[in-house]
Amino acid sequence: MASLKALKMRIGSVKSTQKITKALNMVAASKLRRAQQSATAARPYSERMTDVVASLASRITPGPQSPKLLGGTGKDDTHLIILATSDRGLAGAFNSNIVRAARRKAEELDAQGKSVLFYIVGRKGRPVIQRFYPKGIIAQFDTGEIKNPAYADAQAVAKEIVDRYLTDGVDVVHLAYAHFRSTLVQEPVIEQIIPVAPRPSNDDRAQPAKAGPPAAVEYEPDEEEILADLLPRNIAVRIYRAMLENQAGFYGSQMTAMDNATRNAGDMIKKLAIVYNRQRQAAITTELVEIISGAEAL
């Protein structure tokens, strides 16, 4: 059984930890609202742009003349997964869930005989991926010095991804991140961003199906010029949205984890205080018995 001094030191240690977890909980709560607003505000633009580009993809005839970012390379052999996590921990299973979803996707592709590569955004995803795919990580983009994700950061990531897609033999690019639903729920999501998965736009889905070929799209000023700007921008917007969703999810998960940790520390302090008081009372009782016994002997 631990001594009174050891119990007192442990109670003090748990109280210090409780102060830290309470402070982290308050910081995460203060930052969550702004991060949530940013993530929610980015969704309509990102979703609408994705619909527009997907609608264009459905009207493109695959061939050597079609843009690779839109129609693909014609192969499905090498897949690149952009794994977006946070740079910090103490957020429960937030990062672990994203990495687990990416690993599950990689295992599915491995089972199909595909080659899988990883581009890491954030620091928390690298250790696990490096352990299971030591030769699969091609690059990493650290966001440790970034307090709030900026569109310029997403553009830098998108530019490097596009360059590697066009030159390194990558056929398909996926994006793994956590979709922020609420403070308690952050859902890991894996989306294909290159080539664009063709699907009808919102306007097309609202209209009943019509027979015949799809309507032609008129480009102004020029199709090649517009797509050369629109397609990389779409990738940057989706990566930027993933960063914002991750930030909101991280603060929500951290706030929940630190709140639970603070409560658990409080429960532990109560239990240790009970043990401490019982041992202290037992020590006092023993001393009194010894004094009384000595007095009676005299």
Buried (B, 14 or more C-beta within 10 A) or exposed (E): EEEBEEBBEBBEEBBEBBEBBBEBBBBBBEBBEEBBEBBEEBBEEBBEBBBBBBBBBBBBEBEEEBBBBBBBBEEEEBBBBBBBBBBBBBBBEBBBBBBBBBBEBBEEBEEEEBBBBBBBBBBBBBEBBBEEBEEBBBEBBEBEEBEEBEBEBBBBBBEBBBEBBEEEEBBBBBBBBBBBEEBEEBBBBBBEBBBBBBEBBEEBEEEEEEEEEEEEEEEEEEEEEBBEEBBBBBBBBBBBBBBBBBBBBBBBBBBBBBBEBBEBBBEBBEEBEEBBEEBEEEEEEEEEEEEEEEEEEE
